Amino acid sequence: MKTPTVGQQLLVRKLDYATGRVMISWPGRLLELSDERLVIRAPFASSSGNTVFVDGVPFAPGDIFTEFYFLHRWYNVFHIAGPTGQPKGWYCNVTRPATLDESGVSFVDLALDLFAHPDGRYTVLDEDEFDLAREQAYASEDANQALAAIDQLKDLARAGRLPIPDDVV
């Protein structure tokens, strides 16, 4: 496999747990790559083209997502900023560890999410969806890893240690 290079456009692929099929994909520019993680920057794009609200926070066209994908952790973290760079918060997806190939990064979503506000408040999202999938579809190891990951994300949010892009002050 040819390793992607910083500055390269990559495709991000969110995969379905049961089928492995791409549920949604979007382009982004690779900002950083290491043995532990990769960082991609992408403009916000909703499938409808409309503003989306998460925990009362609007995500709108022009917002910038800096996406942190971890190759050995069961989550990813999206830092969201407005067009002028004003931080809006972090959207954290509980996932299997990300995989990288020459065209992009893929992750298998495990339904459970966390949104953290810049002031330290956070909300766990999609618990009902996770509980249903845990009963009906998820392997017990995946469910256990997901629960551990959401605890890690809560700890990071409480401690103010969610990742911040290098160009945000």
N, C-alpha and C positions, 0 to 999 in steps of 0.2 A: 504494500500500500504506500502510495506517495503521501507524505505528511503535508497537510495544508500549511500555508504560510501566513504570517501576520499581514493584514491588509486585504487578504483574499476574501471574496464573497463566498459564503457558504449557505447551504440550505439547512434550516432547522426542521426536524420532523418529529411531531408528537405521534406516538404509536399507540394503537389499541392493545390493551392487555391480552384479550382473548385471541385475536387474530394476527397481531403484529402488523396490521395494515396502517398506513399513514392516515391519521384522522384529520390533521391540518399541518400545513407547512408554511414557512415564510423565509425570506432571504435576510441575511445579516452579514456584517463585515467582522472578520476575526480581528480582535484587538490583542489577544494574549493566548499563548498556548504553552502548557507545561505538562509534566507527567501527572499532575494532580487535577488540573482544571483547564478549561478554555473559557474565554470571555468573548462574547459577540455583542455588537451594537446593532440595533434594528429599530426603525421607526414603528410606532404603534399602528396596527391595522386591524380593524374589526371586520368580520365577514360581511356585516351590513353596511359598513362605512360610517356608522353612527357612534356617538360617544357611549361608552359603557361605564357603569358605576359599580365599583367594588368597595364595599364597606363605607359607602358615602363619598368615595373619592372618584372624580371623573377621569377616565382614560379617554383621550381625544386624539384625533388626527393631529400630528405635529409633536406629540409626546415621544420621548426617547426611552427605549428599553435597553438597559445594559444587562445582558443575560449571563449569569455565571453557571456553567455546567461543570459538575464534578464527576470524575471518572471512577471514584471509589466511594462516593457518598450517595445515599438514597434520597436525594433532593436536588433541586436547582433553585436559584434565586434570581429574580428579575428586579433590578433597581429601576424605578420609574421616575422620570423627571419631565417637567413641562418643557415647552420649546425654548424657554430662556434658561433652562438648567435648574429651576427650582424643584427640589426633591418632593415627590408626591408619596413615596413609600416603597415597600418591597412586596412583590407577589412571589410567594414561595410554593413550589409544586413538590409534593412527595412523589418520587419516581424511583424506578430502578436506576442504578448508576448509568450515566450517559455513555453512549458509544460513539466513536469517531471513525469516519472513513474519509476518503479523499474529497468527497463532495459535500460533507457536512456532518452534523451531529444529530443523533436520534435519542429519544428517551421514551420509556414506557410509563405513562401516567398511572398513578395509583389513587386517583380521585381526591385524596385528602390534600387540602391547601391551607396556607396561612397568609393573611395580609397584615403587614406591620406598618404602622404610621410613623412618620418622622419623630413624633413626640414620645415614642416608646409603647404606645397602646398597640395591641394586636388582636386579631380575631381568627379563630380556626374556622375554616369554611368546608362545606361539603361533607360533613360528618355522616349525615344520613346516607348519602351516596356511597361513601366508603364502607359503612356498616353493611349495606346491602351487598356490595361487591365482595366483601370479606366472607359473608355467609354463602354466597352463590358461586363465586368464581376464583377468588384469590387463593393461591397456595398458602399454607399457614406460615411458611418462612417469609413470604412476601408481605403478608399482613403484619407479622411481628416486626419486620424491618421498617415498615411504614409507620407503625406506632412509635418505634424508637426514633425515627427521623422527625416526626412532628414534635416530639419532646426536645430533640436537639434544636430544632428551629425556634421553639418557644424560648429555650435558654439563650440562644443567640439574640433574639429580639429583646428579651428582658435586659441583657447585658449591653445592648447597643453595639453588637458585634456582627451584624449582617454586613455583607460586603458592599463597599462603596467604590464606584468607578474612580480611577486615578485623577480624572479631570474635574471631579466635583469637590468643591471646597466646603 
